Amino acid sequence: MMVPLLHHGMVLAGLPYSEPALTRTRSGGTPYGPSHAAGTDNRPLTDDEIELCRALGQRLAHLAGKLA
């Protein structure tokens, strides 16, 4: 999916390995971004997943500020 987005001038941002939760998580998160699979038992987010979501949000806000 990245190729069409880049073709249209989109800017992609992922998570760098400098995020500690990225190497700790066992349930959700890759350099492409945070993820979560609740399953049929509606498993809640782990602390690492929440940390990765916040880190990506901060990264995107910083990038948007630089582009503005």
VEXMIMI-572318 format. One record per atom (N, C-alpha, C): residue in one letter; x, y, z. Coordinates in pm, whole numbers, plus 50000, padded with zeros to 5 digits. Layout:
// VEXMIMI-572318
AXYZ
...
// end
This chain:
// VEXMIMI-572318
M500814988150000
M500005000050000
M500865012650000
M502135011450039
M502995023350045
M503225029549908
V503385021449806
V503725026849674
V502665036649623
P501355033149625
P500375042949579
P500355055549666
L500565054049796
L500575065749883
L501745074949849
L502915069249829
L504075077349792
L503885083749655
H503245076649566
H502985081749431
H502145094549437
H501265095449536
H500405107049550
H500985117549646
G502235115749685
G502915125749767
G502665124649917
M502145113349962
M501905111650105
M503225110450180
V503215114050305
V504365112550392
V504045101250489
L504935091650498
L504725080150586
L505605081550709
A505085077950823
A505865078350947
A505595065651026
G506645059351069
G506525047251149
G507155049451285
L507465038551353
L508085039151485
L509535034851476
P510465042851526
P511875038851524
P512165028751635
Y513225021151617
Y513605011351720
Y514105018051848
S514235031051848
S514615038051972
S513455038452072
E512255034452029
E511115033452122
E511265020452200
P511505021152332
P511755008952410
P510614998852404
A509385003452400
A508244994152399
A508204985652272
L508864990252168
L508854982952041
L509594969652055
T510634969252136
T511354956752155
T510794948352268
R509964954352352
R509354947052465
R508044940352429
T507274946252340
T505924941652316
T505904927352261
R504944919652308
R504734906052260
R503414904952187
S502654916052188
S501294915052135
S501004924552020
G501624936052016
G501254945151909
G502204956651891
G502774957751775
G503624968951744
G504804964651660
T505014971951552
T506154969751463
T506664983351422
P507784984051351
P508234997051301
P507215003551208
Y506264995851155
Y505225001651069
Y504155008651151
G504075005951280
G503105012551366
G502545003251471
P501795008851566
P501185000651670
P500044992251614
S499764981251679
S498644972651639
S498084965651762
H496894959951745
H496244952851855
H495234943151797
A495194931251852
A494184921351816
A493414917651942
A492174922251951
A491374920152071
A490864905752080
G490674899351965
G490144885851966
G488694885552007
T488184873752028
T486774872352066
T486534875552213
D487604875952292
D487434878852435
D487664893552468
N487754902052363
N487924916552381
N489084919952474
R490234914052448
R491434916352527
R491774931152528
P492044937152643
P492364951452649
P493784954152597
L494054966752567
L495394970852525
L496404968352636
T497604964252599
T498674962752698
T499334976352720
D500124977452825
D500844989952852
D501794993352738
D502434983152680
D503344985652567
D502584990752446
E501424985252417
E500624989852303
E500195004352322
I499795007752442
I499395021652472
I500595030952455
E501755026752504
E502965034852493
E503335037152345
L503195026652264
L503515027952121
L502525037152050
C501265036352087
C500255045352027
C500565059852060
R500915062352183
R501255076152224
R502515080952154
A503505072152143
A504765075952077
A504525079451931
L503685071651862
L503395074651722
L502605087651711
G501665089951802
G500905102451801
G501805114551819
Q502765113551911
Q503705124551932
Q504585126651810
R504995115651750
R505845116351630
R505105123051514
L503845119251496
L503045125251388
L502775140051415
A502495143751540
A502255157751573
A503525165951548
H504665160651584
H505935167651560
H506185169351411
L505945158851333
L506125159551189
L505155169551125
A503915169451169
A502925178851116
A503315193251146
G503855195551264
G504325208851300
G505465213551212
K506365204551179
K507485208151091
K507015210950949
L505975203750904
L505465205650769
L504605218250755
A504045222750866
A503115234250862
A503785247150838
// end
